[in-house]
């Protein structure tokens, strides 16, 4: 049986191992400042191996840097010993009901997003298709994560760089701060380094930003994702001005987009045409109310601006297939001379001196498809129906226009009083750029959870099965705000309740059978006692006896299960079945892929039944098998019934 590590990976060590595997002759040993012998890489040997110039010391080179950048890289790579604990009472089932057996595939995480991303980095490695974030813009009034670079990164049980014990502190980054840009870069850089690995090879990341940091953001994205993977810098035009300049009224911000690997990203994106949603709403009204509604016709004219055609009453028409405009069926100089009979008078329709623009065979197909519009009689030249919905998709434009007030109004109606929430239509548009309808989207600055709202709305509209992972620090709301007075003490309270209410509303309006729920987790310290990570520090036997179980007394079997899932790279959204075998509680994850039992005094019978299920992983507490006979028989039982099962202990 192997002992589980129960902490996030040490990425610096992994990078060393990769380098050592590529260039084993460059691996050597040296002494550190304290005189201890440590591993090292011989730079001269490495230079010979890669046969290129190595920039060293103060030698001039092109680079983008700032104070503490090196420590920011170390922080991104440093492991942590933390875990995610399920909050069942906050979680929502697939159908939108609270509590019970949580079966939703969506995930909401409360906590420092650096911790959360590190906890997700093995489980969701290469599994996220799209990332969207709306980080602090560094306007001088924003709060940024107060990451500290003072702790020893080799201490697994230390926090991940936060200044308070729980990692929940953010500080206001004012323009008078001498580290104004430095603190913002140090906050964002390690998080972007980690999420790059979460993206699939064909994945993309979108980042909202304004003029304050757009140049710096593009520079760090060029470094992390590669300049060659830059897709676009969208300009997002809002219908409301920000009074933040005495010279101009600023009505735009930016949306940076990068690919993980542009060679694997789809060659062409497509999104609904700008007016498609408006056309469809009007079409529904016309179908319901007929063509005599002057107000609706006025809306149509404003949207289409098509000229009036011939003797038809309306230049925009509607039938049971939707809205269409009429266009000429003839062509000058055409030799296609044949009769088309009017469906009512059964007389040949007139064409004048022109011939038909289509061959007789093509025309027969148009008539069969009912793509020809006839007039009141044969004296009116027939027209071709060009349905407005036929080509409803186009390449996304680099300049986008969105109503920034709709979400604000909705949030106020819900008494959330959240400042500057992104538009749901805006997020839907971004998500719809990706042609697939079944993938994971991550937002680790989720705020009021607009991204989750947009995912559910889009799934309901197009039948998609997109899943979201939201991460948000539980920042306290202003005690004077309406949100606080209504009972929303943190931004997480707002985000979680918004998902619940939005899901309920979407279900009522559409009746769509989609996932309206989420599994709610929060970042906490590891389930394991310190002795689990540093047994050498506990020399005296009586001290070791105090921690014989290695597990904190306030942790439940379910807590242990989710930390094991994170350690083994099993999705947090995986189906979990709880059962009893020989009087012991047993968890089966992903139809028996993992079977875990954390009860004490496990018997041969329990072990045998688990082995007979042939799981890929079988996990037990080390203290579960205090009985010597069970420990002795353990491997023999698995060798008999399931020799390929990977056996782990805590």
N, C-alpha and C positions, 0 to 999 in steps of 0.2 A: 504494500500500500504506500502511496506517495502522500506526503504532507502538502496541503494547499498553501500557497503563498499568502493569500488574503490581503494583498495590497496591489495598487496599480503598478504597471511595469515601470522599470527604471529605463527610460528611453536613451539616456546617455550610455548606459551599459550595453543596451541593445545595439546602438550605433557602433560602439567599440567592437562588439562581437562581429558585426558585419564587416568592419574594416579589417579586423584580424583574419577573418575567413578569406577575404579577397587578397590580402597581402600579409601572409603569415611571417614572412621574413622581416617585416617592419616592426613586429611585436618584440618588445624588449622590457627590461626592468630598470628602475632607477630609484633614487632616494628622494623623499619629499622633504619639506622644510624641517620636519621633526626627526628626520633621520630614518624614517620607516621605508622599507623596500616596497615599492608600488609598481603596478603595471605601467607601461608607457608605449608610445609609438615613436620610432626612430624617424625623424623628419627627413634626414639625408637619404635613407633607404626608400622612403615613400616618394621622394622627389625623383629618384632613379626609376622607380616602378611606373609612375604616371607620365614621366618624360614631358614635363611642362614646367613653366615658371611658377614658383611658389613665392608669393608676396610675404615678406617678413619684416617685422619691426616698423620703423617710420616710413618705409618706402611708399611713394605716392601710388595711389590706386583709386579707381572709381568705386565709391561705396556710399551707402546711406546709413548713417549711424546717429546715435544720440547717447547721452549719459545713461549708464546702467543697461545698455542693450545686451551686453554679454551676460549679465545676471538675469535678464529677461529670458534669454535662451535657456539658461540653467534651470530657471523656474519652470519653463514649459516641459523640460525633460525629467524633472525630479518626481519621484514616486510619492504617493500619499497612502496612508492606511486609514481610509474612511469607507463608508458604505452608504447605500440607499435603503431607507426603511419605508415600507408601504404605510400610507395613511388610508386605511380602508373606509373610514367614516367620511372622508372627503371624495373618495373615488366614485365614479359613475359607470354603470354597466353599458354594454353595447346599445341597449334600447333606451338609454337615458334615465334609468332608475338608479337611485342611490344605494350604495352598500351591497351586501350579499357577496356572492361569488363573482369577483370582478373579472369580466370576460372581454373588456375592451382591449384593442390593440394600440390605442393612443397612450401617450405618456406625458405626465406633467411633473416637473421636478422643482421643488423649493430649495433654494440654496445658492451659494456662490457658484457661478457658472464655470470657473476654472476647476473647482473640485468636481463638479458634475461632469464636465467634459473628460477629465482624467478617468473618472469612473466608467465612462461610456466607451473609452477609446479602444478597448479590446473587443467588447461585445459588439459594437457597431462599426468596427473597422471595415471601411469600404462598402458600407451598406446604405449610406445616406445619398440619395440622388440630388437633393436640393437643400441648400441652406439659405435662409433669409434672416438678416439681423438689422435692427434699427438701434445701433449703439448710441451712447451719449455723443452729441455733436461737438462737445468742448466749446461751448459758447461763452464760457466764463461764469455760467450759472449752473452748469451740469454737475452731477456727482459722478465720480469715477471710483472704481475699486481701488482701495488703498493697499495694494500689494507691497509687501515688505521683502527686502532681499537680505535680511540679516540672519535668517535661520539657517541651520546646517541642513543642506538638502539631502544628506544621507540619513537623516533621522526620519524613518518611515512614519512614526507616530506623531511627528509635529504637524502643525496645520500647513496648508498649501500656500502660505505666503500672506495670509490675512493677519491683520494686527490684533484682532480679538479672538478669543478662544473658539468661538463657533464659526469664525470666518464670515461674519455678517456685516462687516463695516464698510461703508462708503464715505468718502469725504468730498466736500465741495471744491472743485478745481477753479479757483478764481483767476482772472487775468493778472492779478498782482503777484501770483505765485511764480517764483523764479524758475520753477520746473513745470511751467504751464503745459508745453507741448510734450516734455519728457514724461510726465506722469500719465498723460493720455496714451502715448505710444507704448509705454511699459505695461499699461493695462490691457491694450488690445492685442499687442504682438504675440504674447504666448498663447492666447486663446485661438488666434488664427492659425498658429503653427499646429496646434493639436487638431483642430477641425479639418485641416487639409487631409489628414489620414482617415477621417471618418467618411469623406466623400468617396463615392464609387469612381471608377476610372472615367465614366461618362458623366460624372456629377458636376454641378455648378453651384456657385455661391453668389448671392446678391447682397449688397451692403448699402443701406441708405446713409447719406451724409450730406452736409451742406458746405458752404465755402470755407468754413473755419479750418477744416482738416482734410479737405478733399485731396490736396497735393500729397500730404504725408500718408494718407490712406492708400493712395495709388502706389506710392513708393514701397510701402511695406507689402502690399499685395503683389507687386512685381517681384519682390524678393522671395516671398513665400510660395506663390503659385507659379511664378515665371511670367515674364513680360509676354512671352509667346502665347500664353493662355488667356490673355486679355480678350474679352468679347466685346464689351461696350461700356460706355459711361452715359447712361440715360439721363436726360434732363426731364425732371418731373415738374410740370407747371400746375400750380394750385390756383384755385379761384379766390383765395384770400391772401392778402399781402401781410408780410411780417414787418412790423414797424421797428426794424433793427438797423436802419441806415438813414442818415439825414440827407443822403444824396439821391438814392433811388428807392423805389418800393420793390422789395425782393419778393418775387412770386414763384420762385423755383428752388428746387434742391436737386440732388444727384442720386443715382442708383448705379453703383459700380458692379460689374458682372465679370467673373472669372470662371474659367473651366478648370477642373482638376487636370485634365489632359485633353486639349482641344482636338487632338486627332481621334479620340474616341467619342467626342461629343457629336450629337447628330448634326448632319451637314446643313440642315435647314429647319428653322423653327417656324412655328405658325401660331397665330393667335386669332381670336374672333375679330372681325373687322370692327372698327371703332363704333359704328352706328348699328351693329347687328342687334344688340339688345334692345335699342330703341325701336328699330324696325319691327322686331318680333312683338313688342308690347303693343304697338299700333296695329299690327296685323290681328292680334287677338281682339282688340277693341272693334276693329272693322268687321271681323267675323261675327262678333256679338251684336253690334249696333247697326250694321249696314253702311251704305255709302253716303248717307245724307247728313252725316255729322260734320258740320262746317269746321268745328274746332279741331277735330281729328284730321281733316283734310289740310287744315292750315299747318298742323305739325308735320304732316307728310311733305308738304311743299318746302318747309324750312329745312328738312333733312335731305331731301333728294335733289331739288333744283333741276329736275329734268324738264325739257321743253314739252309742250303739248303736241300730241301726235294726231294729225288728220282729223277725222270726224268723231273720234271717240270722246265720250263725255269726260273721261278722267285719264290723265297721263300715267297715273299709277293705278293699277288694277289689283283685284284680289279674287282668288278662287279658293277651292278647298285645299289647295296645296300651298297657299300663302300669297305674299305680295310679289308683284312683278311689274316691270315696265314693258311697253311695246316698242319694237323696233322694226325697221323695214325688212320685208322678205324678198325684195327685188334687188337687182343689181344692174347698173348701166352697161349696155353691150352684152348682156348675158344671152346665150343661145338656148337656155333652158325654157323652151316654149311648150307648155302642156296645161291642161285644164285642171283647176281645183274647184270642186263643187261646193257651193254654200250648203251647210248642213240643214238649213230650213227651207230655202227656195229650191235647192238642188240644181241651181244654175251656175255656170262657170263664173268665177270671180274675175273682175277686171284687173289688169296689170298695167294698162297704158302701153307705152312703147317699150317698156323694159321687160326683161325676162326674169325668171325666178333666180334667186341667189343660190339655190340648192338643186342638185340633180333630182330627177323624179323619184329615185330610190330613197334618197335622203329625205325628201319631202314626205314620202309615205311613212317613214319612221317618225317624223315630227308630228304628223297627224295622228298616228297610232298612240304616241306619248301625250297627246292633247297639249302640245306645245305651240299650237297656232290659235290666235285670237281672231274670231270673225266679227264683222260688223253686223248692222241690222239686216242687210241684204247683200246681194252680190255686187252692188255698186260701190261698196266700201272695200278698199283693198285690205286683205288679211294682214295681220302683223305677227311677228315672232314674240313669244312670251320669254322674257329674260327675268328669271326669278331672282329676287334680291338675296335669297338665302342660299342659292345654289353654290356660290363661291364665297362662303362666309368667313374664310380664313385668309390671312395675309401675313407677310413678315412683320414682326414687331417694329415699330418706328423708334428712332432714337430720342424723339421728343414726345412725351406722353402728357395728356391732360386728365386730371381727376378731381372730382369734387372732394375737397378736404373737410367739408362741413358735415357730411352725412354721418360719419362715425361719431363725431363730436356731439351731434344732436341726439343720436341713439344712446350714447353713454350718459348724457344728461337726463334723458327720459328714464334711464335705469337707476339714476341717482348715484352713478359711479364717480362723476366729476373727475375724469381722467384727462390730463392735458395732452393735446395734440395726438390723439390716436390715429393710426393710419386707416385709410379707407379700405373697407372690405373689398370693394370692386377693384381697387388698386392691387391688393394682394392676390385676388382671384386672377387678375390679368397676368401677374408675374408667374404664378403657379401654372397657369394654362400654357405658358410658353413651352413647357416640357410636354412632348406629345404623348407620353405614357400616362396612364390614369391609375397606376398602382405603384406607389413608391413612398419612401419616407422623406418627410421634410422636417428639418430641424430649425428652431428659432431659439437661440440661447440668450437673447435680450428680449424676452417675449412680452414684457410690459402688460398691457391689458388683454393680451392673447388674441389680437386681431388675426394673426396667422392661423390659429386654430379655428376661429370663426369662418375664415375664408375657405379653409380646407373642407369643412363640413358643408358649407353652402355650395361649393363647386362640385363636391361629390354628389350632392342631392340633385344638382342640375344635369350632370352628364353621366351619372352612374359610376363614377370613379371609386376606387378603393384606396385613396391616398391616406397615409397615416402621419400623425404629427408627434413630435417631441418638443415640448415647451420647457424652457428653463428660465427661472426668474428668482432673483434674490428677494427675500421677504422684507423689502424696505417698508418702513412704517409710513402710513399716510399722515398728512397734516391733520392734527387734532382739530383744527378749525374748519376743515373741509366737510362738505356734505357727505362724502364717502365715509369718512371716519364716524360721523354722527349717525350714519345709517347702519354701522356695524362692520364696515370694511376696514380693519385695522392695518392691513398690509396690502401691497400691490398684488401679492399672490391671492389674497382673498378676492380681489376684484377680478383677476384673470380667471380663476377657477369658477366663480359664480357667472361670469360672462359666458364661459363655455357651456355651462348648464342651461342658462336661459336661452342662449342662441340656438343650442341643439333642440330645445323644446319648441322654440318658435319655428325653426326650419322643418321639424317633423310635423307640426300642425299645418304648415302651409303646403308642404309637398307630399307628405306621407311616404317619403323615400325610405327604403330599407338600407340605411347606412349606419356606420358606427358613430353614435352620439356621445360616447363615453370617454373616459380616460382613467388610467391608473395613476394615482397621486403618490409621489414619493418625496421624501426630504433627505437632504444630505446630513449625515451624522458621523460621529466617530466610529471607528471599527467595532465590530462585535467582539473582537478578540482582546484579551488582556495584554498588557505590555510584554509579559513573559513569553507570549506566543512569538513575538518578533525578536526579542533579545534574551533568550534563555541564559546566555552566558553571564548576564548581569545579575542573575539571581543564584548566588553561590550556595547559600544555606538551604539545606533540605527542607527546613520548616517553612521557609518562604516559598519554595516551589510547591509545597503541599497546599499552601493557601490558594494557589492558582492552578490546581490540579486539572480543572476542566478547560483552562485556557479561554473560557468564554465569560463575558460579563453577565452578572446575575440578572440584569433587567432585560435581557434580550430573549426574544421568542424564537421557536423553531422557524417561523416564517421569516424573521429577520435574517437568520442564518442562511435560509434558502436563497434569498435574493443576493446576498453577498457571494454565495457559491456560484450563482448564475452569472454574476458579473465577472468572477474570477475565471470561469470556464468559457466565457464568450457566448452565453445563451441569452437571446433577446429578452428584455424585461416584459415584452408583450406576449411571451409564449404561454400557451394554455397550461394551466396547473390543476392537477387532480389530487385531492387529498383522500387517503384511504387508511384502513387499519389492517395490519398484518401481524398476527400472533400477539395482539394487544398493543402493538406499537404504531404510532403515527408515522405514516410514510407519504412522501410527496412524489408524484410522478409528473415530470415536466416534458412537454412536447411529445405526448404519446409514448412515454417510457424512454426517451432519449437520455434523460437524467432521472435517476431514482435516488432519493435522499431520505435518510432516517437519522434524526438527531436525539431520539430518546435514549435514556440510559438503560443498562441491563438488557441489551439486545441479545436474543437467543439464536441458536442454530436454525430454528424454524423460520425466524424472520429473515435471516441472511439467505437461507435456501430459497425461499419464495421470491426474494428480490433477484437472486442469481438466475432463477428459472425464467424471469421476465426478459433476460438478456439485454439490459440497458447498455448504452454506450459508456455512460458514467454511472458509478455507484459511490455515494458519499455518506460517510458516517462520522460521528464524533469519536475522537480518540478514546474518550472515557466511556463510550457506549459498550465497549467490550472488556470490562474489568474482569470478567470471568475468563480464566486462563484457557479453558477448553474451547470457548468460542473464538478466542484469538488464534488458538492453534488450528482450529478447523476452518477459519475464515478463507484463507487462500485455497485450501483444498476444495471447499464447496464451490467457489467460483471457477476453479480449474476444471471441475467436473461439469458444471452446467453452463458456464459462460466464460470461457477462458480469455476472450477478447475484450471483456469489460475492463475499462480503466477504473481502478479502485483508488479512492482518495479518502483522507481523514483530516479532520480539523484538530 
